[in-house]
Amino acid sequence: MRYLSNAMRLTAAITHEGDLFVAQCLEVDVASQGDSVEDALANLREALELFFEEGTGEKPRPTPIIAPIDVSVGE
């Protein structure tokens, strides 16, 4: 196993789509999927490590503020 000298905390949004869970990083455009939330997160972690290892030069966006919002929907 290779250890990273630097670590960063990123934010993942997870949705249930069909039979799979999809995990998407909100700071960079990287997503993955899995049979469970845990699998989706593990796959996303691996995809993110590969993304940053490739050195695309893309910097993560600032961590978003996540907040619920209620809206009225007409019938």
Buried (B, 14 or more C-beta within 10 A) or exposed (E): EEEEEEEEEBEBEBEEEEEBBBBBBBBBEBBBBBEEEEBBBBBBBEBBEEBBEEEEEEEBEEEEEEEEEEEEEEE
